[in-house]
Amino acid sequence: MIAGGMVHSPVGPPRSYDVRSACAWVATQAAHVRVDDASLQSLAQSLRGDSDPPAWGAPHLVEGDAETVAGWTLLLSAVNFCFWQDEPRWRVAGADGYMAMVQALRRAYDGGVPLARPAHWTRWSAEEFAAVLRGDPGGAPLPPMLAERHAVAAELGVWIAESHGGSALRTLSAASSAYEFAQTLAATLRGFRDVAEYHGRRVPLLKRAQIAAHDCGAALGDRAPLGLRDRSGLTAFADYKLPQVLRAAGVFEYAPSLAARVDAREELAPGCEEEVEIRALTVVSVDALVELLRAAGREVDAPRVDGMLWWRGQGLRAQPYHRVRTIWY
């Protein structure tokens, strides 16, 4: 199931989604999260010396024909969400979180499971899916939200089969840009329609739809369809890791009640005001960092700055990230 239970339902009918303007509006209304401009300037200064995020590579699937790489990467994008756990955590080949998912899908592909074929996702059972994602002994046997991951992958596979003849590469080639591909995912598939409601207005965030477009382009490299190489419209991928980094850098200041809940590792309700503000101000802050870095002579875009911050956050323990059980990130 995609909606219900711990997961909040998509809001509104399919439409065009303007992430930037919606997030900028939330920033004018925010009562729980504040951006400190001086800390933003300091963070931009420190990022000037950071390396670009590592190139896409192993254990991701990068070898093989473009169709295979596209299919494998789209599946990864479909199931890439909500990894936070207390111990014992789900681990695969010693890795946890996102990299555990990469390891699990790579292990299954190398073992002969036809994961790169969207038609396979439409008919595999929950039990077969669980076997693909089995964890290391001694840890959690499976990641959280297995049923939701299974449903999102199946929905994506059906769409590719019905609309693009089962070809992942043809699906990607139909878009004129990475941003348009993200828009198409969100408009077509409930499992990618990451739209919250805030003060009576719809606020699209589209984390997974945008990162799917970005990651498919990164995985394919020079073999990516021309449109997919244009990622100029993409925003930051608003999740729980970037806000943790921004808060640790002093950029984000949480209201006392929100800070206490996050620090106590208390779950926030999906789609609550606090969560929408955290995610929307992440998009706004990354765009501000892009402008500051460009003014300093470094040519970057939002996905690149997102990646720089994400890598800074690996191993960060200064303050917890906010916790929400959701399919959106």
C-alpha positions in Angstrom: 0.0 0.0 0.0 1.2 3.5 -0.8 -1.2 5.6 1.2 -2.6 5.1 4.7 -1.1 3.8 7.9 2.2 5.5 8.6 2.4 7.1 5.2 0.5 10.3 4.3 -1.5 10.3 1.1 -0.5 12.4 -1.9 -2.5 15.7 -1.9 -4.3 16.9 -5.0 -4.7 15.7 -8.6 -1.9 15.4 -11.2 -0.6 18.8 -12.2 2.6 20.8 -12.9 4.6 21.2 -9.7 6.6 24.4 -9.0 8.9 23.3 -6.1 10.9 26.5 -5.9 8.1 29.0 -5.6 6.1 26.8 -3.2 9.1 26.4 -0.9 9.9 30.1 -1.1 6.4 30.9 0.0 6.6 28.4 3.0 9.8 30.3 4.0 7.8 33.5 4.4 5.3 31.7 6.6 7.5 29.5 8.7 7.1 29.6 12.5 9.1 26.5 13.5 12.3 26.9 11.4 14.5 29.9 10.9 17.5 30.4 8.6 20.4 32.3 10.0 21.9 34.4 7.2 25.3 34.8 8.9 25.7 31.0 9.3 24.6 30.5 5.7 27.4 32.8 4.5 29.9 30.9 6.7 28.7 27.6 5.3 29.1 28.8 1.8 32.6 30.0 2.5 33.5 26.6 3.9 32.0 24.8 1.0 34.2 26.6 -1.5 37.0 24.2 -0.6 34.9 21.0 -0.7 35.4 18.5 -3.5 32.5 17.7 -5.8 30.5 14.6 -4.8 32.1 11.4 -5.9 31.3 10.2 -9.4 28.6 7.5 -9.7 30.3 4.1 -9.5 30.5 0.7 -7.9 28.7 -0.9 -6.1 26.0 0.9 -8.2 25.4 -0.8 -11.5 27.3 1.2 -14.1 28.6 -1.5 -16.4 26.5 -3.2 -19.1 24.2 -1.7 -21.8 22.4 1.5 -21.2 19.0 -0.2 -21.0 20.2 -2.4 -18.1 21.8 0.5 -16.2 18.6 2.6 -16.7 16.3 -0.1 -15.4 18.5 -1.0 -12.4 18.8 2.7 -11.4 15.1 3.4 -11.8 14.3 0.5 -9.4 16.8 1.9 -6.9 15.1 5.3 -7.2 11.7 3.7 -6.5 12.7 2.0 -3.3 15.1 4.7 -2.0 13.4 6.0 1.1 13.1 5.9 4.9 16.1 4.0 6.2 16.4 5.4 9.8 16.3 2.7 12.5 17.6 2.2 16.0 19.9 -0.8 16.5 19.8 -3.5 15.3 19.8 -1.8 12.0 19.2 -3.3 8.6 22.6 -3.9 6.9 23.7 -5.5 3.7 27.4 -6.3 3.2 28.1 -4.3 6.3 26.5 -1.1 4.9 23.4 0.5 6.2 20.8 3.0 4.9 20.9 3.9 1.3 24.2 2.1 0.6 22.6 -1.1 2.1 19.9 -0.8 -0.6 22.5 -0.4 -3.3 24.3 -3.5 -2.0 21.1 -5.5 -1.9 20.0 -4.7 -5.4 23.5 -5.2 -6.8 23.8 -8.6 -5.0 20.5 -9.7 -6.5 21.4 -8.5 -10.0 24.8 -10.3 -9.8 23.0 -13.4 -8.6 20.8 -13.5 -11.7 17.6 -11.8 -10.5 16.4 -9.7 -13.5 16.1 -6.5 -11.5 16.9 -4.3 -14.5 13.7 -5.4 -16.3 10.7 -3.3 -15.3 8.4 -6.1 -16.3 9.9 -8.2 -13.4 8.8 -5.6 -10.8 5.2 -5.9 -11.9 4.9 -9.5 -11.0 7.3 -10.3 -8.2 5.7 -11.3 -4.9 6.4 -9.6 -1.6 8.2 -12.7 -0.6 10.6 -12.5 -3.6 11.1 -8.9 -2.9 12.0 -9.6 0.7 14.5 -12.2 -0.4 16.2 -9.6 -2.5 16.5 -7.2 0.5 17.5 -9.8 3.2 19.8 -8.2 5.7 23.1 -9.4 7.2 22.9 -11.9 10.1 22.6 -10.2 13.5 20.8 -7.1 12.2 17.3 -6.3 11.2 16.2 -8.9 8.6 14.6 -6.3 6.3 14.4 -2.5 5.9 11.4 -0.5 7.2 8.3 -0.1 5.1 8.8 -3.2 2.9 5.2 -3.2 1.7 5.4 0.4 0.6 8.7 -0.2 -1.3 7.2 -3.2 -3.1 4.1 -1.2 -4.1 6.0 1.8 -5.4 8.3 -0.4 -7.5 5.3 -2.3 -8.9 3.5 0.9 -9.8 6.5 2.2 -11.7 7.0 -1.1 -13.5 3.4 -1.1 -14.7 3.7 2.4 -16.0 6.9 1.7 -17.9 5.3 -1.4 -19.4 2.1 0.2 -20.4 3.4 3.6 -21.6 6.9 2.9 -22.9 6.9 -0.7 -24.0 8.7 -1.9 -20.9 11.9 0.0 -21.8 13.4 2.1 -19.0 15.7 3.9 -21.5 12.7 4.9 -23.6 11.0 6.2 -20.5 14.0 8.4 -19.8 14.3 9.5 -23.4 10.8 10.8 -23.5 11.6 13.8 -21.3 13.2 17.0 -22.5 15.1 17.6 -19.2 15.7 16.0 -15.9 13.2 18.4 -14.3 10.5 17.4 -16.9 11.2 13.7 -16.1 10.7 14.4 -12.4 7.4 16.3 -13.2 6.2 13.3 -15.3 6.9 10.9 -12.5 5.0 13.0 -10.0 2.1 13.7 -12.3 1.7 10.1 -13.3 2.5 8.0 -10.3 1.1 8.3 -6.8 4.3 6.8 -5.3 6.3 9.8 -6.6 3.7 12.6 -6.0 5.4 14.2 -3.0 3.0 17.1 -2.3 2.3 18.3 1.2 -0.4 20.7 2.4 0.6 23.8 4.4 -1.6 26.6 5.5 -4.2 25.6 2.9 -1.8 25.5 0.0 -0.2 22.6 -1.8 3.5 22.4 -1.5 5.3 20.1 -3.9 8.8 18.9 -2.7 9.3 15.9 -5.1 12.5 14.6 -3.5 12.4 11.1 -5.0 11.1 12.1 -8.4 13.9 14.6 -8.7 16.6 12.4 -7.4 15.5 9.6 -9.8 16.0 12.0 -12.7 19.4 13.1 -11.4 20.6 9.6 -10.5 19.6 8.0 -13.9 21.6 10.8 -15.6 24.6 10.2 -13.3 24.5 6.4 -13.8 24.3 6.6 -17.6 26.9 9.4 -18.0 27.7 10.0 -21.6 25.0 7.4 -22.6 22.2 9.4 -20.9 19.5 10.8 -23.2 20.3 14.4 -24.1 17.4 15.8 -22.3 18.3 14.0 -19.0 21.7 15.7 -19.0 20.0 19.1 -18.5 19.4 19.2 -14.7 19.2 23.0 -14.4 15.7 22.9 -13.1 16.3 20.5 -10.3 16.2 21.7 -6.7 17.8 20.2 -3.6 16.4 16.8 -2.6 14.7 17.6 0.6 15.1 14.7 3.1 16.3 14.3 6.7 20.1 14.3 6.2 20.5 17.8 4.7 18.5 19.5 7.5 20.7 17.8 10.0 23.8 19.2 8.3 22.2 22.7 8.0 21.3 22.7 11.7 24.7 21.5 12.8 26.2 24.4 10.8 23.9 26.9 12.5 22.0 27.7 9.4 18.8 26.1 10.7 17.4 27.3 14.1 14.5 25.2 15.3 11.9 26.6 17.6 12.5 25.3 21.2 9.5 22.8 21.0 10.7 21.4 17.7 14.3 21.2 18.8 13.3 19.3 21.9 11.2 16.8 19.8 14.0 16.2 17.2 16.7 15.9 19.9 14.6 13.4 21.8 14.2 11.4 18.5 10.4 11.8 18.7 8.7 11.0 15.4 7.0 13.9 13.7 3.7 13.3 11.9 4.1 13.1 8.1 3.0 16.3 6.5 2.9 18.3 9.7 3.8 22.0 9.7 7.2 21.4 11.2 8.2 18.8 8.6 7.0 20.9 5.7 9.0 23.9 7.0 12.1 21.8 7.5 12.0 20.4 4.0 10.9 23.6 2.2 13.6 25.7 3.9 16.2 23.0 2.9 15.3 23.8 -0.8 15.5 27.5 -0.2 18.8 27.3 1.7 20.5 25.2 -0.9 19.4 27.6 -3.6 20.9 30.4 -1.5 24.2 28.5 -1.1 24.3 28.0 -4.9 24.0 31.7 -5.5 26.7 32.5 -2.9 29.1 29.9 -4.3 28.5 31.2 -7.9 29.2 34.7 -6.7 32.5 33.4 -5.3 33.4 31.9 -8.7 32.5 28.3 -8.2 30.1 26.9 -10.8 27.6 24.7 -9.0 23.9 23.8 -9.1 21.4 22.6 -6.5 22.1 18.9 -6.9 25.8 19.4 -6.6 25.5 21.4 -3.4 23.0 18.9 -2.1 25.6 16.2 -2.7 28.3 18.2 -1.0 26.2 18.6 2.1 25.0 15.0 2.0 28.6 13.7 2.1 29.4 16.2 4.9 26.6 14.6 6.9 27.9 11.0 6.7 28.8 10.1 10.2 27.5 13.4 11.7 26.3 12.7 15.2 26.3 16.3 16.6 22.5 16.5 16.5 19.9 13.9 15.4 17.9 14.2 12.2 14.2 14.7 12.3 12.3 11.4 12.1 9.2 10.8 9.9 7.9 7.5 8.6 7.2 8.4 5.0 7.7 7.2 1.4 8.9 10.6 0.3 12.5 10.4 1.6 
